[in-house]
Amino acid sequence: MRYCGSLDLEHLLRQPFGQLGRLVRDNATGAPLPPVEVAARAVLLRAAGYEVMPMCAHHDRRGFCLGHPEPDNGM
């Protein structure tokens, strides 16, 4: 199984505002997200009961990745 990382919301919200864009990037482009967007997402996720910012769509109610099967590479 492979598991995606996640960002602790409390820790994320304690970071300097200007640093937030360096911590979270756009999935499509890889560009840093604007700090205001990262902060808004974190606040909304925390209000919805999440503990971490999920990095994939396959997560539990707290935001933690549930795991992804790894393909058999024949080794």
NURO-106754 format. One record per atom (N, C-alpha, C): residue in one letter; x, y, z. Coordinates in steps of 0.2 Angstrom, whole numbers, padded with zeros to 4 digits, always signed. Last residue first. Example, Ala and Ser with C-alpha at 12.3 -4.5 7.8 and 13.67 -1.06 7.14 Angstrom:
2
S+0064-0011+0035S+0068-0005+0036S+0064+0000+0039A+0066-0028+0039A+0062-0022+0039A+0066-0016+0039
//
This chain:
75
M+0044-0040-0044M+0050-0041-0040M+0048-0045-0034G+0032-0036-0051G+0036-0042-0053G+0042-0044-0049N+0025-0025-0047N+0030-0024-0052N+0035-0030-0054D+0009-0023-0044D+0014-0028-0044D+0019-0027-0049P+0004-0006-0039P+0004-0012-0044P+0010-0017-0043E-0002-0004-0023E+0003-0003-0027E+0003-0008-0032P-0017+0004-0017P-0014-0002-0019P-0008+0000-0024H-0017+0017-0006H-0018+0015-0013H-0014+0009-0014G-0025+0024+0009G-0020+0020+0005G-0022+0018-0002L-0032+0034+0015L-0034+0027+0016L-0030+0022+0013C-0026+0049+0021C-0026+0045+0016C-0028+0038+0018F-0036+0059+0032F-0030+0055+0031F-0031+0050+0026G-0047+0067+0036G-0043+0069+0030G-0037+0065+0029R-0057+0062+0044R-0052+0067+0047R-0047+0070+0042R-0064+0053+0036R-0067+0059+0038R-0063+0064+0042D-0051+0048+0024D-0056+0047+0029D-0059+0053+0031H-0049+0048+0006H-0047+0049+0013H-0053+0048+0018H-0045+0050-0009H-0047+0044-0005H-0045+0044+0002A-0041+0061-0015A-0048+0060-0014A-0050+0054-0010C-0026+0068-0007C-0030+0064-0012C-0037+0064-0010M-0022+0076+0003M-0019+0077-0003M-0021+0072-0008P-0031+0085+0016P-0030+0079+0012P-0026+0080+0006M-0025+0092+0030M-0027+0094+0023M-0026+0088+0019V-0032+0086+0046V-0027+0087+0041V-0030+0089+0034E-0044+0085+0052E-0038+0087+0056E-0032+0088+0052Y-0061+0091+0049Y-0054+0088+0047Y-0049+0090+0051G-0072+0098+0052G-0070+0092+0056G-0064+0089+0054A-0075+0110+0045A-0079+0104+0043A-0077+0097+0047A-0066+0118+0050A-0073+0119+0052A-0077+0113+0050R-0055+0114+0043R-0055+0113+0050R-0062+0114+0053L-0059+0117+0030L-0058+0110+0032L-0058+0109+0039L-0059+0132+0032L-0065+0128+0030L-0064+0120+0031V-0045+0134+0035V-0051+0136+0040V-0057+0132+0038A-0039+0129+0023A-0037+0126+0030A-0043+0128+0035R-0044+0138+0013R-0046+0130+0013R-0044+0127+0020A-0039+0150+0018A-0046+0149+0017A-0048+0142+0017A-0025+0148+0016A-0028+0149+0023A-0036+0148+0023V-0024+0146+0003V-0022+0141+0007V-0025+0141+0014E-0029+0158-0002E-0032+0152-0004E-0031+0147+0001V-0019+0167+0003V-0026+0168+0006V-0030+0162+0004P-0007+0163-0004P-0008+0161+0004P-0015+0162+0006P-0010+0154-0019P-0010+0161-0016P-0011+0159-0008L+0000+0140-0022L-0006+0143-0022L-0006+0149-0018P+0014+0137-0034P+0011+0138-0027P+0004+0142-0027A+0011+0125-0047A+0013+0132-0045A+0010+0133-0038G+0007+0114-0053G+0013+0114-0048G+0015+0120-0045T-0004+0113-0061T+0002+0116-0063T+0008+0116-0059A-0013+0104-0054A-0013+0104-0061A-0006+0107-0064N-0012+0106-0040N-0011+0099-0043N-0010+0100-0050D-0004+0120-0033D-0009+0118-0037D-0008+0111-0040R+0003+0117-0016R+0004+0119-0023R-0002+0116-0027V+0008+0123-0001V+0003+0120-0004V+0003+0122-0012L+0019+0130+0004L+0018+0123+0007L+0013+0119+0003R+0020+0142-0001R+0026+0138-0003R+0024+0131+0000G+0009+0149+0004G+0009+0147-0003G+0015+0142-0005L+0013+0151+0017L+0008+0146+0015L+0008+0144+0008Q+0021+0162+0020Q+0024+0155+0018Q+0019+0150+0016G+0014+0173+0023G+0017+0173+0017G+0020+0166+0015F+0010+0169+0036F+0005+0170+0031F+0008+0169+0024P+0019+0157+0046P+0018+0164+0043P+0014+0164+0037Q+0009+0144+0053Q+0014+0147+0049Q+0013+0154+0047R-0003+0140+0059R+0002+0144+0064R+0008+0146+0060L-0009+0132+0050L-0012+0139+0051L-0008+0143+0056L-0002+0121+0050L-0002+0125+0044L-0004+0132+0046H-0005+0116+0063H+0002+0117+0061H+0002+0122+0055E-0019+0113+0061E-0017+0117+0066E-0010+0120+0065L-0018+0104+0050L-0021+0110+0049L-0019+0115+0054D-0005+0094+0043D-0009+0096+0049D-0012+0103+0049L-0006+0088+0028L-0003+0093+0031L-0008+0094+0037S+0000+0072+0021S-0006+0077+0023S-0002+0082+0027G+0004+0059+0009G+0005+0063+0015G-0001+0068+0016C-0003+0044+0004C-0002+0051+0003C+0000+0054+0009Y+0003+0027+0004Y-0001+0032+0007Y+0002+0039+0005R+0002+0011-0003R+0005+0018-0004R+0001+0023+0000M+0004-0006+0000M+0000+0000+0000M+0004+0006+0000
//
